[in-house]
Structure formats: structure tokens, C-alpha cells
Amino acid sequence: MKFTRYCRSLLSTPAMAVERYTKSHQSGADIAMVDLEDSVPPARKEEARRLAEEFFALPSTKLARSAVRINTLSGPDGLRDLIAIARYRVKPDLVLIPMAESPRDIEIAAGALGADCPETEFLAVVETPLGIEHAPAIAAAGHRLRGLVFGSADYTFAVGARLSWEALAHARARVVNSARGAGVEAMDAPFFEVTDLAGLRREAGLARDFGFSGKIAVHPRQLALINETFSPDEELLERARRVVAAGLETGRSVTVVDGVMVGMPFFEASQRLIEQFDPARPDVPPQPHVPSQPGVPSQPRGSHHPQGDSPTDIPTMTEK
């Protein structure tokens, strides 16, 4: 399983709901996002762009990333959004690009923001049949793209499917495989039943087991459960500690831990897991990065980001 603090959870706030900006930053979401798209009526788009600038000027937690969802780039509002964002005093960490259907959408965003937002990264929302078909190319669209987001509502409407896990399994699997093949993250669509926490737990668990990095929240009450689901439990952390300890003892040569043969990829993945989710342990010193064996990816594209951003893949006890 892959775990990361980069995008376990995302909480969206309508740009017009200025009174909710501060709570969004303090919500506990890995990504706090202000929305310029669906939640804003057409007549108020320009006002929303102006108000949204204040979202990024507010204090945020050290672990939270600030984001903005723009309008689709197939229409003029998306381009106007990018022009406005480039002029913001404080730039967003992330821009979500909705209705992404080709690498060209990412190229347009990168070109419009250019040198004005050199540190801003992108998440591409894949939510149309064409987007699903082109997901591999979109995922590989450039170093500023950090992940794909599956948009279930629009996709369901487009293909005439039911909004159920079973009906959308193929689309979800294609999003995950495309993202992982390109070395970027994958975020699952929201669970829209706000009061059904049991249903959310089931669907978040399925998303995690599919290989998603995280899931979008439609309400702050969903965040704690989502973050818990996409974080390692104590049993997995304890096993990671044993793997790291074995690596230190053997000089990181192949050995056996809990009956499972482990080598360099296991040591590195376990080290990263502890650094991200168990940083208070002083007895686990950081290890220098050593390239993995051929055919085994070491760190994903984007590993130039601060420590804790890269996903951590820990094989389970039964994996060989």
C-alpha cells in the first residue's frame, strides 16, 4: 500500500463563502481548496476570482496545502481564472484542472501561469469518457502535474452509469494505473452521503485498496475518517520499524523479517513511512537514497519536493 501526507484528503470551499475560509485552512485536510467552478454561478465568476485571492493570504497549518479549482479550460472562464491567479499576491500551492481530457490542458495551465507561479503544481481532474481514455497521457503531462483526481459525478452522468463503486470500478482502476504508471498520485472522488460515515469508511477502504492516495471530502466531518483510512496503522508502523532496524543491523543487505525476505526497496519504503508518519522516533536515523533494483521504482517523479511528500509503499505480510 502507498501512503503519503501529500494528498490523503482535500476539502473544497466555495469562493463566495468567505466566512468559511479560515475554517478550511484549519480543518485538518492535507489540501484546503477554494472553488471557482461548480459552486459559483456564471454571473459571479469575476467576483469569485477577486474574493479567492484572500484565501491564500490567510495563515495555514504547516502540513496543509492551499489549492484552487479553476473552471474548465475549454471555455473562457478557465483562462480568466489562470490570468487572475498569476496576479495573486500569494500563489496557490496547487491548481486543480477540471474536465482534463488531454496533456494539452496541463500545458495551457503551465503556459498561462508561467514564471509568475513557478512553485505551483497541478492536479488534473479526470471526469469524462475521453479523459479516462487519455488518462495515461494526462498523467505523464509534465513535472508540475502531481496527480490525477477521479470525478465520479460528471463521469457517471456522461456514460449513464450508476453512482456506485461496482459500476465505476473500471474507470477508477484506469485512473490509478495511469497515475502510478507515471509516478504521480491518485485521488478518489467524494462520497456524497454526508451523514453515512459507515458508507464512507467502506468506500474509502476500497479506494485505498485500489491504490488511491486519498479521497475528496464534501464535508469537514468526513476528514478524520479519510485521513485515518489513508494513513498506516500502528501495526504497519511497527513492522516498518522492524524492517528499518534489520536494515541497519545487516548493512541493508537482503534479510528476513517476520518470515518475509526484504531488501533495499523494503528498507527505503519503511524508512520513508517512519519519516512521514512516525517522525518523533530519534532512534531511526535518515538513510541516504540508494537507487532501487532494475524494474523497481525508487521514488516517484516529483521526489524533489520536501520530505514527506513522496508516497510510501509497504508490502503486506503476505506479499512476496
Helices and strands as residue ranges (DSSP letters): E 2-3, E 9-14, G 18-20, H 21-25, E 31-35, G 42-44, H 45-57, E 65-69, H 76-87, E 94-97, H 103-113, G 114-116, E 121-126, H 129-133, H 135-139, E 145-150, H 152-159, H 169-182, E 185-188, H 197-210, E 214-217, G 220-222, H 223-229, H 234-250, E 255-257, E 260-262, H 264-277, E 312-313
